[in-house]
Amino acid sequence: MRPKVASESYTETVQVVLPNDANSLGFILGGTVMHLIDIAGAIACHRHTRTLLVTAAVDDLQFLHSIKVGDLIILKSRVTCVFTTSLEVQVDVFSEETLTGNRQLTSRAFLTFVAIDRDGNHVRVPPLLVETDDDRRVCEEAQARRAERLRKKMAIGSLGRQ
Ligand SMILES: CC(C)(COP(=O)(O)OP(=O)(O)OC[C@H]1O[C@@H](n2cnc3c(N)ncnc32)[C@H](O)[C@@H]1OP(=O)(O)O)[C@@H](O)C(=O)NCCC(=O)NCCS
């Protein structure tokens, strides 16, 4: 499998927040932002793997600022680290005021996707080419998050057996 650099799958999506996306205060719904994060993360991972994918985990999510109707919502997704059949993607969400161009980071999410075939079997994903010190740091941080995620999964799994 041909290794790929993160820039090959890097994805930026932009859309305007419409009244249908908003709560009664005129701010985009948290659930809508989560939906867009899932899609933005999946697109970058599809571009890296060129396989079917399922979302395995979404790390905890914070909403630092509200995004109002008429603002742009921008999602930047970057594959941070690739494991065997799974990979992690970082999705940064920004608001942008259309009249001023004022841009703010509103959320940062880390998601894990697992590559599958049409029968649901897990399949290996192409390696990520780590080229710079920054790429290396990002991947090391992803490995630490992965360990914590799998620890939490084990803890939740043991609840299911009670
Ligand atoms: C996610 C899922 C495929 C994992 O299947 P599984 O058989 O329990 O997983 P395994 O223990 O064999 O692990 C497979 C890979 O997924 C990773 N993984 C599994 N659960 C994970 C989790 N909660 N967080 C992070 N990684 C996870 C493993 O680390 C492993 O990665 P690797 O091959 O790169 O080392 C399975 O639980 C599933 O299908 N869940 C539902 C997914 C879904 O419906 N998502 C929403 C709609 S797309």
The ligand as an SDF file (V2000), in Angstrom:
LIG
                    3D

 48 50  0  0  0  0  0  0  0  0999 V2000
  -15.7030    0.3240   15.7750 C   0  0  0  0  0  0  0  0  0  0  0  0
  -15.7840   -1.1810   15.5280 C   0  0  0  0  0  0  0  0  0  0  0  0
  -15.6110   -1.4620   14.0330 C   0  0  0  0  0  0  0  0  0  0  0  0
  -14.6600   -1.8390   16.3040 C   0  0  0  0  0  0  0  0  0  0  0  0
  -14.7830   -3.2020   16.0960 O   0  0  0  0  0  0  0  0  0  0  0  0
  -14.0980   -4.2630   17.1120 P   0  0  0  0  0  0  0  0  0  0  0  0
  -14.2350   -5.5930   16.4990 O   0  0  0  0  0  0  0  0  0  0  0  0
  -14.5980   -4.0280   18.4880 O   0  0  0  0  0  0  0  0  0  0  0  0
  -12.6600   -3.6960   17.0710 O   0  0  0  0  0  0  0  0  0  0  0  0
  -11.2530   -4.3470   17.3050 P   0  0  0  0  0  0  0  0  0  0  0  0
  -11.0330   -4.4580   18.7750 O   0  0  0  0  0  0  0  0  0  0  0  0
  -11.0280   -5.5400   16.4350 O   0  0  0  0  0  0  0  0  0  0  0  0
  -10.3710   -3.1340   16.7570 O   0  0  0  0  0  0  0  0  0  0  0  0
  -10.2980   -2.7970   15.3950 C   0  0  0  0  0  0  0  0  0  0  0  0
   -9.5680   -1.4900   15.3040 C   0  0  0  0  0  0  0  0  0  0  0  0
  -10.4110   -0.4530   15.7860 O   0  0  0  0  0  0  0  0  0  0  0  0
   -9.7930    0.2270   16.8530 C   0  0  0  0  0  0  0  0  0  0  0  0
  -10.8400    0.5680   17.7890 N   0  0  0  0  0  0  0  0  0  0  0  0
  -11.8740   -0.2150   18.1460 C   0  0  0  0  0  0  0  0  0  0  0  0
  -12.6590    0.4540   19.0250 N   0  0  0  0  0  0  0  0  0  0  0  0
  -12.0970    1.6600   19.1990 C   0  0  0  0  0  0  0  0  0  0  0  0
  -12.4390    2.7840   19.9840 C   0  0  0  0  0  0  0  0  0  0  0  0
  -13.5290    2.8060   20.7710 N   0  0  0  0  0  0  0  0  0  0  0  0
  -11.6380    3.8590   19.9360 N   0  0  0  0  0  0  0  0  0  0  0  0
  -10.5400    3.8630   19.1400 C   0  0  0  0  0  0  0  0  0  0  0  0
  -10.1600    2.8300   18.3700 N   0  0  0  0  0  0  0  0  0  0  0  0
  -10.9420    1.7370   18.4150 C   0  0  0  0  0  0  0  0  0  0  0  0
   -8.8000   -0.7540   17.4350 C   0  0  0  0  0  0  0  0  0  0  0  0
   -7.7710   -0.0760   18.1270 O   0  0  0  0  0  0  0  0  0  0  0  0
   -8.3120   -1.4280   16.1640 C   0  0  0  0  0  0  0  0  0  0  0  0
   -7.4250   -0.5530   15.5120 O   0  0  0  0  0  0  0  0  0  0  0  0
   -6.0930   -1.0940   14.7660 P   0  0  0  0  0  0  0  0  0  0  0  0
   -6.4900   -2.2080   13.8420 O   0  0  0  0  0  0  0  0  0  0  0  0
   -5.6540    0.1110   13.9890 O   0  0  0  0  0  0  0  0  0  0  0  0
   -5.1460   -1.4990   15.8310 O   0  0  0  0  0  0  0  0  0  0  0  0
  -17.1460   -1.7770   16.0160 C   0  0  0  0  0  0  0  0  0  0  0  0
  -17.2370   -1.6290   17.4170 O   0  0  0  0  0  0  0  0  0  0  0  0
  -18.3280   -1.1210   15.3560 C   0  0  0  0  0  0  0  0  0  0  0  0
  -18.6920   -1.4730   14.2420 O   0  0  0  0  0  0  0  0  0  0  0  0
  -18.9480   -0.1560   16.0710 N   0  0  0  0  0  0  0  0  0  0  0  0
  -20.0840    0.5700   15.5040 C   0  0  0  0  0  0  0  0  0  0  0  0
  -19.5950    1.6360   14.5370 C   0  0  0  0  0  0  0  0  0  0  0  0
  -20.7050    2.5290   14.1150 C   0  0  0  0  0  0  0  0  0  0  0  0
  -21.8070    2.0870   13.8800 O   0  0  0  0  0  0  0  0  0  0  0  0
  -20.4140    3.8440   14.0240 N   0  0  0  0  0  0  0  0  0  0  0  0
  -21.3930    4.8450   13.7580 C   0  0  0  0  0  0  0  0  0  0  0  0
  -21.9100    4.8150   12.3910 C   0  0  0  0  0  0  0  0  0  0  0  0
  -20.6500    4.7680   11.1570 S   0  0  0  0  0  0  0  0  0  0  0  0
  1  2  1  0
  2  3  1  0
  2  4  1  0
  2 36  1  0
  4  5  1  0
  5  6  1  0
  6  7  2  0
  6  8  1  0
  6  9  1  0
  9 10  1  0
 10 11  2  0
 10 12  1  0
 10 13  1  0
 13 14  1  0
 14 15  1  0
 15 16  1  0
 15 30  1  0
 16 17  1  0
 17 18  1  0
 17 28  1  0
 18 19  1  0
 18 27  1  0
 19 20  2  0
 20 21  1  0
 21 22  1  0
 21 27  2  0
 22 23  1  0
 22 24  2  0
 24 25  1  0
 25 26  2  0
 26 27  1  0
 28 29  1  0
 28 30  1  0
 30 31  1  0
 31 32  1  0
 32 33  2  0
 32 34  1  0
 32 35  1  0
 36 37  1  0
 36 38  1  0
 38 39  2  0
 38 40  1  0
 40 41  1  0
 41 42  1  0
 42 43  1  0
 43 44  2  0
 43 45  1  0
 45 46  1  0
 46 47  1  0
 47 48  1  0
M  END
$$$$
